[in-house]
Amino acid sequence: MEASTSGKEGYAEIVFFDIETTVPNEVGKRFCVLEFGAIVVCPRKLVELESYSTLIRPKDLSVVSLRSGRVDGITRGGVTDAPFFEEVADKIFSIMNGKVWAGHNIRRFDCVRIKEAFAEIGRPAPVPVGMIDSLGVLTEKFGRRAGNMKMATLGTYFGLGQQKHRSLDDVRMNLEVLKHCATVLFLESSLPSVLQYRKWEGSPTIMTRSRTNGKLTCRSEDTSRKSPPTSIGYQRTVPHTRGSLGKLYIGCKLVNIVGL
């Protein structure tokens, strides 16, 4: 089997994908795929080459809730007129087979559901040439500075908005999260003595300067206050704003936290 390539370089394309499913409420019940979404990305430039998404109607509509607990969630009415999985299986196979698969927590969930869906219709499932599970990669490389490492938390941390829990929106957020994490790690590795991260412990005090009657005086401040000191050259945190590169901590050691 030959991998799909991106341009004349011959690199395998990367397909970021995500599926939305039912949540079984009884032991032994299986997950039913309700939506599939994917973007094909050039690995050299990280530009989107192709996208595809579709709602999927399960054989038994009763397994889909009439109302969703999520704002943009999938409801029974939303999939009533959607195609069955066998009707979109060819397209899903062609967009995934022979590419590098990427996504958040895909090893334990999405990949399993894809194999189950193809097995149910008696067809072989697509096969990747490699896999990038961003949950494991980011937990190892970026650490838990962003919290519990769920996509919703990561999206909020980087100011990318709320996770919509719709396949195509989620895969695009996944790619943007990876870009932001890579940028932060690149900056930290470029200036390790300045832009290094560690998890702060306790509430250390710092010395700041103020001018009284034309004279400089020193005083101690608690860094736990909501308004951090802004004097250049002192230990401080850079507040996070939308579109920024994350929180950079000055004068600390890098902590690489592995595992969930």
C-alpha positions in Angstrom: 0.0 0.0 0.0 1.4 3.4 -1.0 0.9 6.4 1.2 -0.8 9.5 -0.2 1.8 12.1 -0.8 1.9 15.9 -0.6 3.4 17.5 -3.7 6.7 16.5 -5.2 8.4 16.1 -1.9 6.8 12.7 -1.4 5.7 13.3 2.2 2.7 11.5 3.5 -0.3 13.8 4.1 -1.7 14.1 7.5 -5.4 13.7 8.1 -6.8 15.3 11.3 -10.1 13.6 12.1 -12.7 13.4 14.8 -16.0 11.5 15.2 -19.0 12.3 17.4 -20.9 9.3 18.8 -23.8 8.3 21.0 -23.0 7.7 24.7 -24.3 4.2 25.7 -26.4 4.3 28.8 -26.2 0.5 29.4 -23.4 -1.9 29.8 -22.7 -3.8 26.6 -24.3 -1.2 24.3 -22.0 0.0 21.5 -21.1 3.5 20.4 -22.9 4.7 17.3 -21.0 7.1 15.0 -23.2 10.2 14.4 -20.7 12.5 12.6 -17.3 12.2 10.9 -15.1 15.2 10.1 -11.6 15.4 8.7 -9.1 17.8 7.2 -6.1 16.8 5.1 -3.0 18.8 5.8 0.3 19.2 4.0 3.0 18.3 6.6 5.5 20.8 5.1 3.4 23.9 5.4 0.5 22.8 7.6 -2.0 24.2 5.1 -5.4 22.6 4.7 -5.6 20.7 1.4 -9.1 19.1 1.7 -11.9 18.8 4.2 -14.9 16.6 4.6 -17.7 16.2 7.1 -21.0 14.4 7.3 -23.6 13.5 9.8 -24.4 9.8 9.9 -27.7 8.2 10.7 -27.5 5.1 12.9 -29.6 2.0 12.1 -31.6 2.6 15.3 -32.6 6.2 15.7 -33.9 5.7 19.2 -30.3 5.6 20.4 -29.9 9.3 19.6 -31.3 11.8 22.2 -34.2 14.0 21.2 -32.3 16.9 22.8 -28.6 17.4 23.3 -27.0 18.6 26.5 -24.6 20.7 24.4 -25.3 23.9 22.7 -24.3 22.7 19.2 -24.9 19.0 20.0 -26.3 16.4 17.6 -30.0 15.5 18.1 -32.2 12.8 16.6 -33.8 15.3 14.3 -30.3 16.3 13.0 -29.5 12.8 11.8 -32.9 11.7 10.6 -32.2 12.5 7.0 -28.4 11.9 7.2 -26.8 9.0 5.1 -26.1 5.6 6.7 -22.4 4.8 7.3 -22.3 2.4 4.3 -23.3 5.3 2.1 -20.3 7.4 3.1 -17.8 4.6 3.8 -16.1 5.0 0.4 -15.4 8.7 1.0 -14.2 8.1 4.6 -11.9 5.3 3.4 -10.4 7.4 0.6 -9.7 10.4 2.8 -8.0 8.3 5.6 -6.3 5.3 4.0 -2.6 5.5 3.6 -2.2 8.8 5.4 -0.8 9.8 8.8 -3.7 9.9 11.2 -3.8 12.8 13.8 -6.3 13.8 16.4 -6.9 14.1 20.2 -7.2 10.8 22.1 -7.7 9.0 18.8 -5.8 5.9 19.8 -8.2 4.9 22.6 -11.5 6.2 21.0 -11.8 7.4 17.4 -9.6 4.7 15.8 -11.6 2.0 17.6 -14.9 3.5 16.5 -13.8 3.7 12.9 -12.8 0.0 12.9 -16.1 -1.0 14.5 -18.1 1.0 11.9 -16.3 -0.7 9.0 -16.5 -4.1 10.6 -20.3 -3.7 11.0 -20.8 -3.2 7.2 -18.4 -6.1 6.4 -15.6 -4.0 4.9 -11.9 -3.6 5.8 -11.1 -0.4 7.6 -8.6 2.2 6.3 -5.0 1.8 7.5 -2.7 4.6 8.5 1.0 4.9 7.8 1.6 6.7 11.0 -0.3 8.2 13.9 -0.1 11.4 16.0 -2.3 11.4 19.1 -2.1 15.0 20.3 -3.2 14.0 23.8 -0.1 11.9 24.4 2.2 14.2 22.5 1.1 17.4 24.3 1.0 15.8 27.7 4.7 14.7 27.3 6.1 17.7 25.5 3.9 20.6 26.8 3.1 19.3 30.3 0.0 20.1 32.3 0.4 23.8 32.3 -2.9 24.1 30.4 -4.8 22.0 32.9 -6.4 18.6 32.2 -5.3 18.5 28.6 -8.8 18.1 27.2 -9.3 19.9 23.9 -11.8 22.3 25.4 -9.3 23.3 28.1 -6.5 23.7 25.6 -8.6 25.8 23.3 -9.5 28.1 26.2 -5.9 28.3 27.4 -4.8 29.6 24.0 -7.8 31.9 23.5 -9.2 29.9 20.6 -12.8 29.9 21.8 -15.0 27.2 23.1 -14.9 23.6 21.8 -18.1 23.0 19.8 -18.0 19.2 19.9 -18.7 19.1 16.1 -16.2 17.1 14.2 -14.9 19.6 11.6 -14.7 22.4 14.1 -12.8 20.2 16.6 -10.2 19.0 14.2 -9.4 22.6 13.1 -9.1 23.6 16.8 -6.8 20.6 17.3 -4.5 21.8 14.6 -4.4 25.3 16.0 -3.7 24.1 19.5 -0.7 22.1 18.1 0.6 25.2 16.3 0.4 27.3 19.5 2.1 24.6 21.7 4.9 24.2 19.1 5.5 27.9 19.0 5.7 28.2 22.8 8.1 25.2 23.0 10.2 26.7 20.2 10.5 30.0 22.0 11.4 28.4 25.3 14.1 26.2 23.7 15.5 29.2 21.8 16.0 31.3 25.0 16.1 28.6 27.8 17.6 31.0 30.4 14.8 33.5 29.9 11.7 31.9 28.6 11.4 28.8 30.8 8.4 27.4 32.4 7.7 25.8 35.7 4.6 25.3 37.8 4.8 28.0 40.6 4.5 26.7 44.1 3.4 28.8 47.0 3.4 32.6 46.8 7.0 33.8 46.7 7.7 37.5 47.3 9.6 39.8 45.0 11.4 43.1 45.4 10.0 46.0 43.4 11.1 49.6 43.2 9.0 52.7 43.8 9.8 56.4 43.7 9.1 58.5 46.8 10.2 62.2 47.0 12.6 61.6 44.2 14.3 58.6 45.9 14.1 55.0 44.9 12.8 52.7 47.7 12.5 48.9 47.7 9.5 47.0 49.0 8.2 43.4 49.1 5.1 42.3 47.2 3.1 39.1 47.2 3.0 37.7 43.6 -0.3 36.0 44.3 -2.1 39.3 43.9 -4.3 39.7 40.8 -2.3 42.6 39.5 1.3 41.4 38.9 4.2 43.9 39.0 5.1 45.4 35.7 8.6 46.5 36.2 10.9 45.2 33.5 13.6 42.9 34.7 11.7 41.4 37.6 10.2 38.0 37.9 6.7 38.2 36.6 4.0 36.4 34.5 2.9 37.6 31.2 -0.9 37.7 31.2 -2.7 35.6 28.5 -4.7 37.4 25.9 -6.5 36.1 22.8 -4.0 35.3 20.1 -1.0 35.3 22.4 1.5 32.5 22.6 0.5 31.2 26.0 1.8 32.1 29.5 5.6 32.6 29.6 7.3 32.5 33.0 10.5 34.5 33.5 13.5 33.2 35.3 12.3 29.7 36.1 13.3 26.1 35.3 11.5 24.1 32.6 9.3 21.4 34.0 8.4 18.5 31.6 5.5 16.7 33.1 4.8 13.3 31.6 1.7 11.2 31.9 -2.0 11.8 32.7 
